[in-house]
Amino acid sequence: MKKRSRVQELFCSNKIRVVVATVAFGMGLDKSDVEGVIHYRLPESLEEYIQETGRAGRDGRLSHCHLLFDSTTFYKIRSLSHSDGIDEYAMSKFLNQIFSSGNTMGCICSFPKESTSRKFDIKEEVLLTVLTQLEIGEEQYLHLLPQFSVTCTLYFHKTSPQLLADK
């Protein structure tokens, strides 16, 4: 008998109470009295998380599900929970940093995507969309230089940053 099958048999017959396994182990598992699920990392989607935690408590008894995560995962979860909107205050702070932080016309400045996203609690995709709009809009407020690694670089021209900050 394969090791996986043997472990599953022992687990389902309550001869062992704890199993450390991959997601594949839980697929098709028919055991109603699972008391808890611990995730070592965040599943790829909310649907996967719900399906995987749904292994616990099928017998109607209290069960516990835990997710272990680091600060990067925390910001990802937080970002997902706010994914349908943009906080006006956070966006205002971001734009203020761009246009009034001593940047002058012709100045090249850099804003690393990950840390800027965390600092202002705005998704990276949203930051890039805003910067792109500032570049391709009717008035070209800035010019994005090619990205290097995870750095978003801005190049100001035409209008001085101070004039933009005053608008």
ZAPA-156118 format. One line per field, with one value per atom (N, C-alpha, C): residue in one letter; chain; x, y, z. Coordinates in pm, 1 decimal. Atoms other than C-alpha are relative to their C-alpha. Layout:
<atoms>
type	(A  ...) $
mol	(A  ...) $
c1	(X  ...) $
c2	(Y  ...) $
c3	(Z  ...) $
</atoms>
This chain:
<atoms>
type	(M  M  M  K  K  K  K  K  K  R  R  R  S  S  S  R  R  R  V  V  V  Q  Q  Q  E  E  E  L  L  L  F  F  F  C  C  C  S  S  S  N  N  N  K  K  K  I  I  I  R  R  R  V  V  V  V  V  V  V  V  V  A  A  A  T  T  T  V  V  V  A  A  A  F  F  F  G  G  G  M  M  M  G  G  G  L  L  L  D  D  D  K  K  K  S  S  S  D  D  D  V  V  V  E  E  E  G  G  G  V  V  V  I  I  I  H  H  H  Y  Y  Y  R  R  R  L  L  L  P  P  P  E  E  E  S  S  S  L  L  L  E  E  E  E  E  E  Y  Y  Y  I  I  I  Q  Q  Q  E  E  E  T  T  T  G  G  G  R  R  R  A  A  A  G  G  G  R  R  R  D  D  D  G  G  G  R  R  R  L  L  L  S  S  S  H  H  H  C  C  C  H  H  H  L  L  L  L  L  L  F  F  F  D  D  D  S  S  S  T  T  T  T  T  T  F  F  F  Y  Y  Y  K  K  K  I  I  I  R  R  R  S  S  S  L  L  L  S  S  S  H  H  H  S  S  S  D  D  D  G  G  G  I  I  I  D  D  D  E  E  E  Y  Y  Y  A  A  A  M  M  M  S  S  S  K  K  K  F  F  F  L  L  L  N  N  N  Q  Q  Q  I  I  I  F  F  F  S  S  S  S  S  S  G  G  G  N  N  N  T  T  T  M  M  M  G  G  G  C  C  C  I  I  I  C  C  C  S  S  S  F  F  F  P  P  P  K  K  K  E  E  E  S  S  S  T  T  T  S  S  S  R  R  R  K  K  K  F  F  F  D  D  D  I  I  I  K  K  K  E  E  E  E  E  E  V  V  V  L  L  L  L  L  L  T  T  T  V  V  V  L  L  L  T  T  T  Q  Q  Q  L  L  L  E  E  E  I  I  I  G  G  G  E  E  E  E  E  E  Q  Q  Q  Y  Y  Y  L  L  L  H  H  H  L  L  L  L  L  L  P  P  P  Q  Q  Q  F  F  F  S  S  S  V  V  V  T  T  T  C  C  C  T  T  T  L  L  L  Y  Y  Y  F  F  F  H  H  H  K  K  K  T  T  T  S  S  S  P  P  P  Q  Q  Q  L  L  L  L  L  L  A  A  A  D  D  D  K  K  K) $
mol	(A  A  A  A  A  A  A  A  A  A  A  A  A  A  A  A  A  A  A  A  A  A  A  A  A  A  A  A  A  A  A  A  A  A  A  A  A  A  A  A  A  A  A  A  A  A  A  A  A  A  A  A  A  A  A  A  A  A  A  A  A  A  A  A  A  A  A  A  A  A  A  A  A  A  A  A  A  A  A  A  A  A  A  A  A  A  A  A  A  A  A  A  A  A  A  A  A  A  A  A  A  A  A  A  A  A  A  A  A  A  A  A  A  A  A  A  A  A  A  A  A  A  A  A  A  A  A  A  A  A  A  A  A  A  A  A  A  A  A  A  A  A  A  A  A  A  A  A  A  A  A  A  A  A  A  A  A  A  A  A  A  A  A  A  A  A  A  A  A  A  A  A  A  A  A  A  A  A  A  A  A  A  A  A  A  A  A  A  A  A  A  A  A  A  A  A  A  A  A  A  A  A  A  A  A  A  A  A  A  A  A  A  A  A  A  A  A  A  A  A  A  A  A  A  A  A  A  A  A  A  A  A  A  A  A  A  A  A  A  A  A  A  A  A  A  A  A  A  A  A  A  A  A  A  A  A  A  A  A  A  A  A  A  A  A  A  A  A  A  A  A  A  A  A  A  A  A  A  A  A  A  A  A  A  A  A  A  A  A  A  A  A  A  A  A  A  A  A  A  A  A  A  A  A  A  A  A  A  A  A  A  A  A  A  A  A  A  A  A  A  A  A  A  A  A  A  A  A  A  A  A  A  A  A  A  A  A  A  A  A  A  A  A  A  A  A  A  A  A  A  A  A  A  A  A  A  A  A  A  A  A  A  A  A  A  A  A  A  A  A  A  A  A  A  A  A  A  A  A  A  A  A  A  A  A  A  A  A  A  A  A  A  A  A  A  A  A  A  A  A  A  A  A  A  A  A  A  A  A  A  A  A  A  A  A  A  A  A  A  A  A  A  A  A  A  A  A  A  A  A  A  A  A  A  A  A  A  A  A  A  A  A  A  A  A  A  A  A  A  A  A  A  A  A  A  A  A  A  A  A  A  A  A  A  A  A  A  A  A  A  A  A  A  A  A  A  A  A  A  A  A  A  A  A  A  A  A  A  A  A  A  A  A  A  A  A  A  A  A  A  A) $
c1	(84.6  0.0  89.3  -77.2  130.8  -4.5  -9.3  241.6  -117.1  110.1  -20.8  -130.2  122.8  -300.6  -2.3  -9.6  -178.6  -26.0  20.1  -163.8  -146.5  141.0  -511.1  -88.6  77.9  -648.1  11.5  -21.0  -493.6  -68.5  62.8  -619.6  -152.3  145.6  -974.4  -53.9  44.6  -990.3  38.2  -36.9  -870.0  115.1  -117.7  -554.3  114.7  -88.9  -353.4  -89.0  87.5  -495.3  48.8  -56.6  -260.9  74.5  -70.8  -140.3  53.0  -59.8  100.0  9.8  8.7  31.6  -19.5  29.2  -8.1  -150.4  141.4  -343.3  -53.4  42.8  -355.8  -52.8  45.1  -399.4  -147.4  137.7  -725.9  -101.7  92.7  -875.7  -64.1  72.5  -1142.5  -0.8  -2.9  -1087.9  -141.8  134.9  -1410.8  10.2  -11.7  -1373.1  -73.8  84.8  -1635.9  49.2  -38.3  -1461.8  139.0  -125.8  -1161.0  -21.6  18.8  -1115.6  73.9  -72.3  -876.6  82.8  -86.0  -680.4  96.8  -100.8  -356.0  65.3  -65.9  -229.6  135.5  -135.0  142.4  18.1  -4.8  88.7  -139.3  128.3  -198.0  -25.3  33.2  -372.1  -9.9  -1.4  -379.0  -127.2  125.0  -743.8  -87.4  95.4  -1024.1  -79.6  75.0  -1212.0  78.5  -83.7  -917.9  3.4  -5.4  -896.3  -129.9  129.7  -1268.1  -13.7  9.2  -1252.2  88.3  -94.9  -946.9  -39.3  42.4  -1076.2  -132.2  127.3  -1410.2  15.5  -24.9  -1248.2  -30.3  19.0  -1290.5  -145.4  131.6  -1614.1  -117.9  111.6  -1822.1  -99.4  89.0  -1964.8  -83.6  78.2  -2113.5  62.7  -67.7  -1872.6  95.0  -92.7  -1649.0  132.9  -130.1  -1335.4  77.4  -85.5  -1044.4  81.8  -84.2  -865.9  97.2  -104.0  -538.0  78.8  -84.2  -334.4  125.6  -127.7  33.2  48.3  -44.5  165.7  101.1  -99.3  438.0  -55.1  48.3  415.7  -37.2  32.9  416.3  -139.2  132.2  115.5  -106.5  94.9  -53.4  -40.9  31.6  -27.4  -79.3  75.6  -155.1  -145.9  136.8  -460.0  -70.3  57.9  -518.4  -34.3  23.6  -488.4  -121.0  114.2  -733.7  -130.8  122.7  -983.4  -45.0  33.9  -972.4  8.9  -30.6  -944.5  -102.3  101.8  -1264.7  1.2  1.6  -1176.7  136.6  -123.9  -908.9  -30.2  16.7  -875.3  48.4  -32.4  -884.3  114.8  -105.6  -662.5  136.3  -125.7  -396.4  49.8  -39.2  -399.5  50.0  -43.3  -370.4  141.6  -134.4  -66.8  103.2  -90.3  91.3  30.6  -19.9  38.2  76.8  -72.4  160.9  149.3  -141.5  484.4  65.1  -55.4  532.7  23.9  -4.9  461.0  52.9  -48.0  587.4  115.5  -110.4  887.1  134.8  -125.0  1147.1  37.6  -27.8  1122.8  -11.6  3.1  1201.8  -9.0  12.1  1147.3  131.5  -118.4  1387.4  59.8  -50.4  1442.7  -40.0  31.9  1461.4  -11.3  18.3  1318.5  -51.6  33.0  1247.3  -91.6  91.7  962.7  -10.5  12.2  1005.3  -146.2  141.6  667.8  -44.9  44.8  651.1  -8.2  0.9  749.2  -97.2  95.7  542.7  -142.3  131.2  243.4  -33.5  22.0  284.5  -14.9  0.4  355.3  -135.1  126.4  35.6  -121.2  106.3  -168.2  -84.4  63.5  -245.6  62.3  -50.9  -215.5  98.0  -100.3  86.2  -64.1  66.2  -141.0  -68.1  67.2  -335.7  103.2  -105.9  -14.4  47.9  -47.8  106.0  -105.0  107.4  -232.9  -4.7  1.6  -229.7  119.9  -120.0  127.9  -10.2  17.1  44.7  -96.2  95.2  -254.2  65.4  -71.9  -29.4  96.9  -92.7  202.5  -72.7  64.3  -46.8  -122.1  116.1  -316.8  17.7  -3.0  -399.8  120.9  -121.6  -132.7  96.6  -96.7  173.8  78.2  -61.0  272.7  134.4  -125.5  554.3  28.5  -41.3  743.8  57.3  -49.3  791.5  116.8  -114.8  1131.9  -19.1  14.5  1169.4  25.0  -13.3  1131.0  120.4  -112.7  1435.1  -34.9  33.5  1368.9  -138.6  129.4  1090.7  -6.0  -4.5  1162.6  -79.7  75.6  925.1  66.6  -74.1  1116.6  -82.3  75.6  957.9  95.4  -78.9  1098.7  -95.6  86.8  938.9  46.3  -31.2  921.1  -123.4  104.7  705.3  -46.0  56.5  545.9  80.1  -78.3  737.5  -85.2  74.1  639.7  -69.5  61.4  571.2  -130.4  120.8  320.3  -108.9  97.1  152.2  -54.3  42.1  142.4  -97.5  87.7  -29.2  -137.4  129.1  -309.2  -105.3) $
c2	(-117.8  0.0  124.4  -123.8  345.9  71.5  -72.7  566.6  97.6  -96.4  832.9  -70.2  75.2  575.9  -50.2  50.5  430.4  112.5  -115.1  773.8  42.1  -38.3  858.3  -99.2  103.5  528.2  17.4  -19.3  586.7  128.2  -127.1  946.1  -14.6  15.9  854.4  -92.5  90.9  578.8  53.6  -68.5  825.5  -66.1  59.3  625.4  100.9  -115.9  940.2  123.9  -117.5  1284.0  119.3  -115.5  1522.3  -48.2  30.4  1511.2  131.8  -114.0  1758.1  -42.6  44.1  1745.6  117.9  -100.0  1934.2  3.2  -13.8  2044.9  -128.2  120.8  1728.5  -106.5  99.6  1516.2  20.6  -29.9  1691.9  -21.5  19.6  1647.5  -138.2  126.1  1382.3  -65.1  55.3  1328.3  -1.7  13.5  1197.7  -24.0  8.9  1271.3  119.4  -109.2  1474.0  64.3  -53.6  1523.0  64.1  -75.7  1730.8  122.7  -107.7  1977.9  128.2  -121.3  2220.1  -13.2  -8.9  2330.3  115.1  -105.2  2526.5  18.9  -33.2  2701.6  62.2  -53.5  2763.5  125.4  -117.8  3015.0  24.4  -39.0  3196.3  -75.9  63.1  2990.9  105.4  -91.4  3143.6  82.5  -74.5  3248.7  -18.8  10.0  3308.5  -130.0  124.2  3014.8  -120.4  110.2  2781.2  -0.2  -9.3  2907.9  -53.0  45.1  2849.5  -150.8  144.7  2501.8  -75.8  69.8  2404.4  9.5  -11.7  2540.5  -72.1  71.6  2375.2  -146.3  137.6  2043.0  -12.9  3.1  2138.1  29.1  -28.9  2130.3  -55.7  56.7  1922.3  -74.7  71.4  1737.7  96.1  -99.4  2062.9  45.5  -39.0  2086.6  116.0  -112.2  2384.2  -47.5  30.5  2380.5  130.3  -117.9  2616.7  -6.5  -11.8  2736.3  114.4  -99.9  2923.8  23.0  -36.0  3106.9  65.5  -57.0  3169.3  89.0  -88.4  3469.7  101.1  -102.8  3732.1  135.6  -134.7  4106.6  14.2  -7.3  4060.3  -56.4  61.0  3829.2  88.8  -90.6  4071.4  111.3  -108.5  4352.6  -51.1  57.8  4120.8  -19.8  20.8  4025.5  134.4  -132.9  4387.7  65.0  -56.0  4494.1  -65.9  71.0  4224.8  44.7  -40.1  4336.0  139.7  -134.8  4690.8  11.1  1.2  4589.1  70.6  -60.9  4750.9  152.2  -145.3  5108.6  57.3  -71.1  5367.0  99.4  -93.3  5557.3  137.9  -134.8  5926.9  62.4  -57.1  6026.8  -60.6  67.3  5766.2  46.6  -45.1  5870.3  143.8  -138.6  6235.9  6.6  2.8  6157.1  -46.0  50.6  5959.9  109.4  -105.3  6239.8  117.9  -108.6  6496.8  -31.9  37.3  6302.2  14.5  -10.7  6291.2  145.6  -135.2  6656.2  106.8  -106.7  6837.8  -43.4  46.0  6650.0  54.0  -60.3  6887.2  -38.6  36.5  6744.4  124.5  -114.5  7001.5  -49.5  37.1  7005.8  -61.7  69.7  6760.1  -93.9  84.4  6580.9  -145.9  142.6  6202.7  -49.6  54.0  6038.9  -143.0  142.0  5681.2  -34.4  49.7  5515.2  -151.7  146.6  5139.6  -42.4  37.3  4979.4  -64.4  74.8  4738.8  87.5  -81.2  4981.6  117.3  -109.4  5264.7  -52.1  62.3  5032.4  -22.0  23.3  4936.4  132.3  -128.6  5291.7  70.0  -70.4  5430.4  -92.8  100.5  5107.0  8.8  -4.4  5124.4  -111.8  110.5  4824.6  51.2  -37.5  4832.8  30.4  -19.6  4801.4  135.9  -130.1  5108.8  112.1  -101.3  5308.8  15.0  -5.5  5216.7  58.7  -56.2  5302.6  151.7  -144.9  5647.0  66.4  -57.8  5713.6  0.8  6.6  5602.4  108.0  -105.4  5837.1  138.1  -127.5  6122.6  17.7  -6.3  6035.3  19.1  -1.7  5986.8  91.1  -89.2  6233.1  116.8  -116.0  6548.7  89.0  -70.3  6732.9  -104.7  101.8  6514.1  52.0  -48.2  6568.2  -64.5  68.7  6316.4  -100.4  102.3  6061.7  -116.9  119.0  5709.3  -58.2  65.5  5567.0  -150.6  146.0  5191.3  -44.3  49.7  4997.6  -92.1  86.0  4834.6  -75.2  83.7  4544.8  39.4  -39.4  4673.5  150.5  -144.3  5043.4  69.9  -82.2  5287.7  137.2  -124.9  5593.3  104.7  -109.4  5929.5  105.5  -108.5  6203.9  116.7  -115.9  6548.4  87.5  -95.6  6782.8  84.7  -95.8  7062.9  85.9  -74.9  7162.8  -29.9  22.6  7213.7  -71.0  70.3  6987.6  95.8  -96.0  7293.0  53.8  -48.5  7424.5  -107.1  109.3  7082.2  -17.1  15.2  7062.8  109.8  -112.5  7402.3  -12.1  14.1  7288.0  -60.8) $
c3	(0.0  0.0  0.0  5.9  -87.8  134.1  -126.4  198.0  16.5  -7.1  114.4  35.9  -27.5  112.7  143.5  -137.4  440.6  100.2  -89.5  606.8  -1.7  10.8  476.1  74.8  -70.4  608.1  151.4  -143.9  952.9  49.4  -36.8  958.8  3.6  7.3  853.9  108.7  -106.8  1117.2  138.2  -124.8  1385.7  75.9  -64.2  1455.3  5.8  -11.9  1382.7  -8.5  -10.0  1461.9  -81.0  70.6  1278.6  -123.5  123.9  920.5  -56.3  69.9  762.2  -145.4  138.9  391.8  -93.7  102.2  68.6  -23.0  32.9  -68.5  -63.7  70.4  -278.8  96.6  -97.2  35.3  34.6  -38.6  119.6  -110.0  111.7  -226.8  9.9  -4.6  -210.3  137.1  -135.2  161.8  56.3  -54.1  314.3  149.9  -145.7  684.4  57.7  -47.8  865.0  129.2  -130.8  1200.5  3.1  1.4  1094.2  88.4  -97.1  1378.6  -35.8  33.7  1215.9  -125.6  117.8  913.5  25.5  -13.6  925.8  -136.2  126.3  614.6  30.5  -15.1  598.2  -84.6  86.8  318.9  -56.6  57.1  151.3  -130.1  128.1  -119.8  -110.5  114.3  -468.8  -14.4  15.6  -452.1  123.3  -110.3  -206.2  -11.2  21.0  -360.4  52.4  -49.1  -286.6  152.1  -146.2  70.6  61.7  -52.0  128.0  -15.1  21.6  -24.4  99.2  -87.3  180.5  147.2  -139.8  511.0  22.6  -9.9  436.0  37.6  -45.5  525.7  149.1  -145.8  891.6  36.2  -55.6  1089.0  -75.6  76.5  850.5  88.7  -91.9  1150.4  84.1  -72.6  1280.8  130.6  -123.9  1572.9  -26.8  10.5  1642.8  -58.2  58.9  1430.3  -13.9  10.2  1380.4  -128.0  118.6  1067.8  24.7  -23.7  1091.6  -128.3  113.2  829.9  55.2  -41.8  900.8  -113.7  106.6  712.8  49.8  -29.3  695.6  -44.2  32.2  630.6  -147.5  142.5  252.1  -24.7  14.8  274.7  62.5  -64.9  515.2  -96.0  92.5  260.3  -120.3  111.0  -13.4  40.7  -49.2  195.8  15.1  -20.9  290.3  -133.6  132.0  -71.8  -65.6  57.8  -183.5  64.6  -68.4  78.7  -40.7  45.4  -61.8  -151.7  142.6  -425.9  -88.3  84.9  -548.2  1.0  -5.6  -466.9  29.2  -28.0  -423.6  110.9  -109.8  -99.9  -44.8  48.7  -190.6  78.2  -83.4  101.5  -35.1  34.9  14.8  -136.9  133.9  -351.1  5.2  -15.0  -251.3  56.9  -58.6  -35.6  -102.9  103.6  -321.7  -102.4  100.1  -575.6  58.8  -65.9  -325.9  8.2  -6.0  -283.7  -137.4  135.2  -659.4  -38.4  53.9  -729.1  94.6  -88.3  -421.9  89.3  -84.8  -288.5  -48.0  44.3  -426.9  -142.0  138.7  -777.4  -86.9  90.5  -1041.1  -142.8  140.4  -1414.1  -48.0  47.6  -1574.5  102.8  -108.7  -1244.0  -24.2  6.5  -1247.7  143.2  -135.0  -937.7  -10.7  1.5  -842.5  116.7  -101.5  -652.9  -15.6  9.7  -592.5  17.2  0.3  -667.7  130.3  -118.2  -373.7  124.1  -122.2  -99.1  -12.5  19.2  -249.9  16.8  -14.3  -271.5  147.5  -143.6  94.9  74.9  -71.3  209.5  -10.5  21.7  57.7  1.5  -0.8  78.5  -127.5  131.4  -293.0  -82.9  80.4  -524.5  -106.3  100.1  -757.5  -134.7  128.8  -1059.2  -6.2  -5.9  -947.6  -12.2  9.2  -897.2  -144.1  138.5  -1245.2  -93.5  82.2  -1395.3  14.8  -24.9  -1232.9  -67.0  61.1  -1343.9  -152.4  145.3  -1697.3  -47.2  36.8  -1706.2  5.9  -9.7  -1593.5  -116.8  113.0  -1880.3  -132.8  132.0  -2164.5  -7.5  -1.3  -2061.7  -95.3  89.2  -2254.5  29.0  -40.8  -2056.7  51.8  -40.6  -2025.9  120.3  -123.1  -1662.8  29.5  -26.9  -1657.6  -109.4  96.0  -1860.6  79.3  -68.9  -1730.0  -78.6  61.5  -1802.3  12.6  -12.3  -1856.4  144.0  -136.6  -1534.6  10.9  -30.5  -1385.0  126.4  -114.5  -1152.1  49.2  -54.3  -925.6  23.7  -18.8  -962.9  -108.9  93.4  -1124.4  0.6  7.2  -1243.6  -74.0  59.9  -1324.4  -52.6  56.3  -1545.4  -24.9  13.6  -1518.1  -115.2  105.3  -1813.9  -27.6  36.6  -1958.7  117.1  -111.4  -1627.6  125.9  -121.8  -1305.5  105.1  -105.6  -1012.5  96.6  -92.3  -794.2  -58.4  65.5  -1047.3  4.5  -6.5  -1056.9  141.1  -139.3  -676.6  39.5  -31.7  -665.8  -64.8  71.0  -902.9  87.1) $
</atoms>
